[in-house]
Amino acid sequence: MGSKAMRMLLVVVMLVTMLVLVIAGAAAAVPDAKDGGGGNGVGQTHKIDNRPDPLGTKQAALKQTALEKKLAGKLKGKGKDKGGV
């Protein structure tokens, strides 16, 4: 085999190797339905991470009141770009 044929064989082997690695990586990235990564939702449970508590409920009410006042124009925001002090 000549030098040109060896280079061509090396290029083909490298391309096939890269193709196999790309396909294997893509196949490993697909989530399975049984491990909670997708699917139709059968047998999956969801954890509630925003459970209500007294302080959180009070904070949500204060935020809602502040938002309503801001939208009505009765409250200015804080900071340089918000029209406040």
C-alpha positions in Angstrom: 0.0 0.0 0.0 1.2 3.4 -0.8 1.3 6.5 1.4 -1.9 7.8 -0.2 -3.8 4.6 0.4 -2.7 4.6 4.1 -3.9 8.1 4.6 -7.2 7.4 3.0 -7.6 4.3 5.2 -6.7 6.3 8.3 -9.3 9.0 7.4 -12.0 6.4 6.9 -11.3 4.7 10.2 -11.3 8.1 12.0 -14.6 9.1 10.4 -16.2 5.8 11.4 -14.9 6.1 14.9 -16.3 9.6 15.3 -19.6 8.6 13.9 -19.9 5.7 16.4 -19.0 8.0 19.3 -21.6 10.6 18.2 -24.3 8.0 17.9 -23.4 6.4 21.2 -23.5 9.8 23.0 -26.9 10.7 21.5 -28.3 7.3 22.5 -27.1 7.7 26.1 -28.7 11.2 26.3 -32.2 10.0 25.5 -34.2 9.8 28.8 -36.1 6.6 29.7 -39.7 6.8 30.9 -38.9 4.5 33.8 -36.3 6.8 35.4 -38.6 9.9 35.4 -37.0 11.5 32.4 -40.1 11.7 30.2 -42.6 9.3 28.7 -46.3 9.3 29.1 -46.3 9.9 32.9 -47.5 6.4 33.9 -46.1 5.5 37.3 -44.4 8.8 37.8 -44.9 10.9 41.0 -44.1 14.5 41.3 -42.7 16.1 44.5 -44.3 19.4 45.6 -41.4 21.8 46.2 -43.5 24.9 47.0 -45.4 23.8 50.0 -47.4 26.5 51.8 -46.2 27.8 55.1 -47.2 30.8 57.2 -44.2 33.0 56.2 -44.4 32.0 52.6 -48.2 32.7 52.5 -47.6 36.2 54.0 -44.8 36.9 51.6 -47.0 35.9 48.6 -49.8 38.2 49.8 -47.4 41.1 50.2 -45.9 40.6 46.8 -49.4 40.5 45.3 -50.4 43.7 47.1 -47.2 45.4 45.9 -47.7 44.3 42.3 -51.3 45.6 42.3 -50.1 49.0 43.7 -47.3 49.2 41.2 -49.6 48.4 38.3 -52.1 51.1 39.6 -49.3 53.6 39.6 -49.4 54.1 43.4 -46.0 52.6 44.1 -42.5 53.3 42.6 -39.8 50.7 42.4 -36.5 50.9 44.0 -33.2 51.4 42.3 -31.6 53.7 39.7 -33.6 52.6 36.7 -37.0 52.1 38.4 -37.9 55.8 39.1 -37.4 55.4 42.8 -34.8 56.8 45.2 
